[in-house]
């Protein structure tokens, strides 16, 4: 349990000149290029299923939920569906929802690159 916690603390989501790196411990490290991103918004949502989870909404849009304690607070909408490598296999998603410890600083960092 401590290893999982330390993995999240040492490898948080990252924002840089190439895009956003969505991370979850040592198993998930998903680079998303700025050219693939349509929008990034601060949007809180509760998710009850296990992590990571891909769901398909009523419109057929696949969403990846990278939650912490049943919650996401950042939504990254992509320009088009993108294939992402996950621990259970490859998924094609149009939205990535994640949890940032400090969503205001996360959004400030995103705005400095978009």
C-alpha atoms as one frame of an Amber mdcrd trajectory, in Angstrom:
protein
   0.000   0.000   0.000   2.810   2.410   0.840   4.532   1.591  -2.454   1.399
   2.568  -4.374   1.108   5.826  -2.430   4.778   6.703  -2.938   4.465   5.882
  -6.651   1.690   8.460  -6.962   3.626  11.057  -4.992   6.880  10.585  -6.917
   5.248  10.277 -10.368   2.399  12.827 -10.501   0.716  14.034 -13.688   3.053
  16.394 -15.550   2.568  19.350 -17.873   5.340  20.405 -20.214   6.138  21.833
 -23.630   5.164  18.576 -25.386   1.814  18.114 -23.637   0.305  16.405 -20.601
   1.613  13.150 -19.109  -1.170  11.320 -17.293   0.318   9.004 -14.679  -0.930
   6.505 -12.143   1.834   4.923 -10.077   4.385   2.990 -12.096   1.836   1.244
 -14.338   0.338   4.141 -16.281   2.262   6.869 -18.105   0.224   8.291 -20.980
   1.689  11.159 -23.025  -0.935  13.393 -24.664   0.470  15.936 -27.143  -0.907
  19.487 -27.203  -1.937  18.922 -30.862  -4.223  16.072 -29.714  -5.942  18.163
 -27.021  -9.188  20.000 -27.797  -9.830  21.375 -24.299  -8.877  21.016 -20.646
 -11.415  21.943 -17.988 -11.739  21.769 -14.223 -14.761  19.498 -13.794 -15.362
  17.443 -10.659 -16.991  13.995 -11.021 -17.429  10.973  -8.758 -16.633   7.548
 -10.243 -17.420   4.360  -8.327 -15.680   1.754 -10.497 -12.118   0.472 -10.122
  -9.164   2.352 -11.580  -8.385   2.872 -14.476 -11.771   2.523 -16.111 -12.958
   3.182 -19.645 -16.644   3.946 -20.052 -18.749   4.700 -23.110 -21.428   7.379
 -22.798 -24.837   7.523 -24.524 -23.246   9.198 -27.571 -20.682   6.396 -27.997
 -17.770   8.489 -26.699 -15.158   6.482 -24.775 -13.761   8.131 -21.638 -10.811
   7.066 -19.504 -11.285   7.776 -15.782  -8.028   8.031 -13.804  -9.623   8.620
 -10.423  -8.303   9.009  -6.889 -10.707   8.145  -4.054 -13.610   7.750  -6.504
 -13.141  11.230  -7.949 -11.777  13.068 -10.979 -11.473  16.848 -11.227  -9.835
  17.532 -14.625 -11.334  16.678 -18.014  -9.090  16.518 -21.100 -11.146  16.360
 -24.302  -9.198  15.201 -27.328  -9.423  16.481 -30.917 -10.184  12.941 -32.081
 -10.194   9.503 -30.448  -6.649   8.396 -29.590  -5.303   4.906 -28.864  -3.770
   4.721 -25.392  -1.746   1.885 -23.893  -3.148   0.865 -20.507  -2.168  -1.985
 -18.148  -5.101  -4.137 -19.348  -4.508  -3.400 -23.064  -4.928  -0.663 -25.645
  -8.060   1.500 -25.590  -9.290   4.203 -27.966 -10.705   7.160 -26.039 -11.910
  10.686 -26.808 -11.752  12.033 -23.234  -9.379  11.511 -20.321 -10.603  12.395
 -16.846  -8.036  12.560 -14.071  -7.518  13.766 -10.522  -5.065  16.586  -9.776
  -4.179  17.376  -6.148  -4.131  21.086  -6.958  -6.500  21.631  -9.911  -5.956
  25.408  -9.925  -2.182  25.046 -10.382  -2.765  22.268 -12.936  -5.048  24.555
 -14.980  -2.615  27.500 -14.635   0.168  25.281 -16.033  -2.068  24.151 -18.911
  -2.972  27.772 -19.766   0.731  28.652 -19.996   1.084  26.137 -22.856  -2.193
  26.557 -24.725
